[in-house]
Amino acid sequence: MASPRRTEAETVAIHDRRDLLKLRAFVRDAYKDYALTTLTAYVVHWLQKWGVPTSLENVAVASHRMFPVKFGMVGWSEFPDVNRTNRSVLQMRPKYRNLATSASDKGVFLNQRGLEEATALIAKIGPPATEAGPLTAIVEEDVRPEAGKRARSIHPETDVEAVRRSSLFELYTSSRFDEAEAIDLIGLLDVYDHTPSKEKRTTLRRLMESAKEVKDREVVEFLEKVQTRFHRYLHK
């Protein structure tokens, strides 16, 4: 099977924000295991390289064009989910992942750590590319779980890796868990603040089952503490 990584020869220059609509989607397997913040850092890096303003709207469109499964709206996968992009940008701030600074009227700007994150991903998947024609269709069955079953795109190892990459786990391992806020929990669960509490508990329970399945005791203990600390928020 050919590697999904692209080469510089495949890259076509982007001259303005309208050209973002020409971006070609990466093969799903090339990016499905990376955190939203890592993918967003990659996108911001290229927007800056092309001289395209890093406004939330431009970041949302470029993210969706390149990584549609991660940044598409639920139920409307052909459109970018600006709320998801905004949550990723918030998680990139110095207080959390420390990858970038941002302002609603100026855009998103990577710091040195964010640049290193983007550069590391470029080394793994290569640069963006463009093509004529519409975005490759997304098969929603690949990312949406069947009733009562784990989504086919989600494996226990992937769940545990995502937990370990979260800002909440970082606070936990750096002995700053008492600084944790609801936004950190939202980032861990990859949900919205207005997502029903039942769904949040279901996601947390799935993460716990995954950690137990791969016998990662540290993550299990971490999730138990998460349940205790955010009990009221998860049951409101």
C-alpha positions in Angstrom: 0.0 0.0 0.0 1.4 3.4 -1.0 2.3 5.8 1.7 -0.2 8.7 2.2 2.6 11.2 2.7 2.7 13.9 0.0 5.8 15.4 -1.6 6.7 19.0 -2.3 6.2 18.3 -6.0 2.4 17.8 -5.4 2.0 21.2 -3.7 0.3 24.0 -5.6 0.7 27.6 -4.4 -2.2 29.3 -2.6 -2.4 33.0 -3.4 -5.5 34.1 -1.5 -8.3 32.8 0.7 -10.4 31.8 -2.2 -7.7 29.4 -3.3 -8.3 27.5 0.0 -11.3 25.9 -1.7 -8.9 24.1 -4.1 -7.2 22.3 -1.2 -7.3 18.5 -1.5 -8.3 16.3 1.4 -5.7 14.1 2.9 -6.3 10.4 3.1 -8.2 9.8 6.3 -5.7 7.3 7.7 -3.0 9.9 7.3 -4.4 12.1 10.0 -7.2 10.3 12.0 -4.9 9.7 15.0 -3.7 13.2 15.5 -5.1 15.7 18.0 -7.2 18.6 16.6 -4.6 21.1 18.0 -1.8 19.4 16.1 -3.8 19.5 12.9 -4.7 23.2 13.5 -1.1 24.1 14.1 -0.3 22.5 10.7 -3.1 24.5 9.0 -2.0 27.8 10.7 1.6 27.2 9.6 0.6 26.9 6.0 -1.7 29.9 6.0 1.1 32.0 7.4 3.5 30.5 4.7 1.0 31.4 2.0 0.4 34.9 3.4 -3.3 34.2 4.0 -4.8 35.8 7.1 -5.2 33.3 10.0 -8.7 34.3 10.9 -10.9 31.7 12.5 -12.9 31.5 9.3 -9.9 30.9 7.1 -8.5 28.3 9.6 -11.9 26.5 9.7 -12.2 26.3 5.9 -8.6 25.2 5.4 -8.9 22.6 8.2 -12.0 21.2 6.8 -10.6 21.0 3.2 -7.5 19.1 4.4 -8.9 17.1 7.3 -12.7 16.8 6.6 -13.4 13.8 9.0 -12.0 15.8 11.9 -13.4 19.2 11.1 -16.7 18.6 9.4 -20.1 19.4 11.0 -22.0 16.4 12.4 -24.8 15.6 10.0 -23.4 18.1 7.5 -20.0 16.7 6.8 -19.6 18.7 3.6 -19.4 21.9 5.7 -16.7 23.1 8.2 -17.5 23.1 11.9 -16.3 26.5 13.0 -17.1 25.7 16.7 -14.8 22.7 16.6 -12.0 24.8 15.1 -12.6 27.5 17.7 -12.3 24.9 20.5 -9.1 23.7 19.0 -7.7 27.2 18.8 -8.7 27.8 22.5 -6.8 24.7 23.5 -3.7 25.9 21.7 -3.4 29.0 23.9 -0.5 29.3 26.4 -2.7 28.3 29.4 -3.4 24.9 27.8 -1.3 23.3 25.1 0.9 26.4 24.6 1.1 26.2 20.8 -0.3 29.6 19.8 -1.8 32.9 20.7 -5.0 34.2 19.2 -7.3 37.2 19.0 -10.7 37.3 17.4 -9.8 40.4 15.3 -6.2 39.4 14.4 -6.1 35.7 13.9 -4.0 32.7 15.2 -0.3 32.9 15.6 2.0 30.0 16.4 4.7 30.2 19.0 7.9 28.2 18.8 6.4 25.2 20.3 3.4 25.4 17.8 5.8 25.8 14.9 7.7 22.7 16.0 4.4 20.8 16.3 3.5 21.8 12.7 6.9 21.0 11.4 6.8 17.5 13.0 3.5 16.8 11.3 4.8 18.0 7.9 7.6 15.5 8.2 5.0 12.7 8.7 2.3 13.6 6.2 4.0 16.1 3.8 2.7 19.4 2.6 -0.9 20.2 1.4 -1.9 19.8 -2.2 -4.7 21.0 -4.4 -6.8 19.5 -7.2 -9.6 20.5 -9.5 -13.1 19.4 -8.6 -15.1 19.0 -5.4 -13.8 17.6 -2.1 -13.7 13.9 -1.9 -17.0 12.7 -0.4 -16.9 11.6 3.2 -18.4 8.2 4.1 -20.1 9.0 7.3 -20.5 5.3 8.3 -16.7 5.3 8.8 -16.8 7.9 11.6 -20.3 7.4 13.1 -20.8 4.5 15.5 -23.6 2.0 14.9 -26.2 1.7 17.7 -24.7 0.1 20.7 -21.3 -0.4 19.1 -17.9 1.3 19.2 -17.2 3.4 16.1 -15.1 1.5 13.6 -12.6 4.3 13.4 -12.0 4.2 17.2 -9.6 1.7 18.8 -8.7 1.5 22.5 -5.1 2.5 21.8 -6.3 5.6 19.9 -8.6 6.6 22.8 -5.7 6.3 25.3 -3.3 8.2 23.1 -5.9 11.0 22.7 -6.3 11.1 26.5 -2.5 11.4 27.0 -2.3 14.2 24.5 -5.1 16.2 26.2 -4.4 19.4 28.2 -6.3 17.9 31.1 -3.9 15.0 31.3 -1.0 17.4 31.0 -2.3 19.3 34.0 -2.6 16.0 35.9 0.9 14.8 35.1 2.5 18.2 36.0 0.7 18.2 39.4 -1.5 21.1 38.4 -4.8 19.2 38.3 -6.3 21.7 40.7 -6.1 24.3 37.9 -8.3 22.2 35.6 -11.5 23.8 34.3 -14.6 22.7 32.4 -13.0 23.6 29.0 -10.2 21.1 29.7 -12.8 18.4 30.2 -14.6 19.4 27.0 -11.3 19.1 25.2 -10.6 15.7 26.7 -14.1 14.4 25.6 -14.0 16.3 22.3 -17.6 17.5 22.8 -19.3 20.9 23.2 -20.3 22.6 26.5 -24.0 22.2 25.4 -23.6 18.5 24.7 -26.0 16.6 26.9 -24.5 15.5 30.2 -25.5 11.9 29.4 -23.4 11.9 26.2 -20.4 13.4 28.1 -20.6 10.6 30.7 -20.9 8.0 27.9 -17.8 9.3 26.2 -15.9 9.4 29.5 -17.0 5.8 30.2 -15.8 4.7 26.8 -12.4 6.3 27.5 -12.3 4.4 30.8 -13.1 1.1 29.1 -10.4 1.7 26.5 -7.8 2.5 29.2 -8.7 -0.7 31.1 -8.7 -2.7 27.9 -5.1 -1.7 27.1 -4.2 -2.0 30.8 -3.0 1.6 31.1 -3.2 2.0 34.9 -2.1 5.6 34.9 -4.8 6.7 32.5 -7.4 4.7 34.5 -6.5 6.5 37.7 -6.5 9.8 35.9 -10.0 9.3 34.5 -11.2 8.2 37.9 -10.0 11.5 39.3 -11.7 13.3 36.4 -15.0 11.7 37.2 -14.7 12.8 40.8 -13.5 16.4 40.1 -16.2 17.1 37.5 -19.0 15.0 39.0 -21.3 18.0 39.3 -20.6 19.2 35.8 -21.2 15.8 34.3 -24.5 15.4 36.1 -26.0 18.9 35.7 
